[in-house]
Amino acid sequence: MTSIDAFFDRLRRDGADDRLVRVSGSVRFDIRGERGLRHWRLDIDRGRLRVTEDDGPASTVIGMSEQTAAAMVEGGMNGLAAINRGEILVDGDLALALRIGRLLPAANAGHGGGGA
């Protein structure tokens, strides 16, 4: 199991996150890797989380490489910095994309700290 799979499995298992109680929306992650394009969809309803492997429409679509996604879920990359560098592309609600950064571990000091 990859760190990306483990991250989404943890969200699915937890089913909720108090840091997102004021957040509602849907986010699709399009992750390009050696096995092709994988899609993960995260539906948020005031902190309740639903995770599926789904390429359906979402209010926010976040595209990145598998390498970037792994660095994000392992806390090795700052999401906002990666967006600014063009390593992460956001289509839709940027504010929602930044809010879900609360689910990610903080990046280490060498990468500027903090998730997306």
C-alpha positions in Angstrom: 0.0 0.0 0.0 1.4 3.4 -0.9 1.4 6.4 1.4 -1.3 7.9 -0.8 -3.6 4.9 -0.4 -2.9 4.9 3.3 -3.8 8.6 3.6 -7.2 8.2 1.8 -7.9 4.9 3.7 -7.4 6.8 7.0 -9.8 9.5 6.0 -12.3 6.9 4.9 -11.9 5.0 8.2 -12.1 8.2 10.3 -15.2 9.4 8.5 -15.0 12.9 10.1 -12.6 15.6 11.1 -13.5 18.4 13.5 -11.1 20.8 11.8 -13.6 20.9 8.8 -16.9 21.4 10.7 -17.5 24.7 8.8 -16.6 23.2 5.4 -18.8 21.6 2.8 -17.9 20.7 -0.8 -16.4 18.0 -3.0 -12.7 17.7 -4.0 -11.4 15.3 -6.6 -7.7 14.5 -6.6 -6.3 13.5 -10.1 -3.0 11.8 -9.4 -0.7 10.9 -12.3 1.6 8.0 -11.8 3.2 5.0 -13.2 -0.1 3.1 -13.1 -1.8 5.9 -15.0 -4.3 8.5 -13.7 -6.0 7.7 -10.4 -8.9 9.6 -9.0 -9.9 10.1 -5.4 -13.0 12.0 -4.4 -13.5 13.6 -1.0 -17.0 14.8 -0.1 -17.1 17.0 2.9 -20.3 17.8 4.7 -19.6 20.0 7.8 -16.7 17.8 8.9 -18.2 14.5 7.8 -15.9 12.8 5.2 -16.8 10.4 2.4 -13.9 9.0 0.3 -14.3 7.2 -2.9 -12.1 6.3 -5.9 -14.3 8.3 -8.3 -13.7 10.5 -11.3 -17.1 12.3 -11.1 -17.5 16.0 -11.1 -16.4 18.0 -8.0 -16.5 21.6 -6.9 -12.7 21.5 -6.8 -10.3 19.4 -8.8 -6.7 19.1 -7.7 -4.2 17.6 -10.1 -0.6 16.5 -9.3 1.9 13.8 -9.9 2.1 10.7 -7.7 5.5 12.0 -6.4 4.0 15.3 -5.3 1.0 13.6 -3.7 3.3 11.3 -1.8 5.4 14.2 -0.5 2.2 16.0 0.6 0.7 13.1 2.5 4.0 12.3 4.1 4.5 15.9 5.3 7.4 16.6 3.1 6.0 19.4 0.9 4.1 22.7 1.5 0.9 22.7 -0.5 0.7 26.4 -1.1 4.3 26.5 -2.2 3.7 23.6 -4.6 0.7 25.4 -6.1 2.8 28.5 -6.6 5.5 26.4 -8.3 2.9 24.8 -10.6 3.4 21.3 -9.1 -0.2 21.2 -8.0 -3.0 22.5 -10.3 -6.3 23.6 -8.8 -9.5 24.0 -10.8 -12.5 25.3 -9.0 -12.7 26.6 -5.4 -9.1 27.5 -4.3 -10.4 28.3 -0.8 -11.7 24.8 -0.4 -8.4 23.3 -1.7 -6.6 25.3 0.9 -9.0 24.3 3.7 -8.4 20.6 3.1 -4.8 21.2 3.7 -5.8 20.9 7.3 -6.0 17.1 6.7 -2.3 16.9 5.7 0.6 16.6 8.1 2.6 19.8 8.4 5.6 20.0 6.0 9.0 20.0 7.6 10.8 23.3 8.2 13.0 22.6 5.2 10.0 23.0 2.9 8.4 26.1 4.4 6.1 24.4 6.9 2.3 23.7 6.8 0.0 21.9 4.4 -2.0 23.5 1.6 
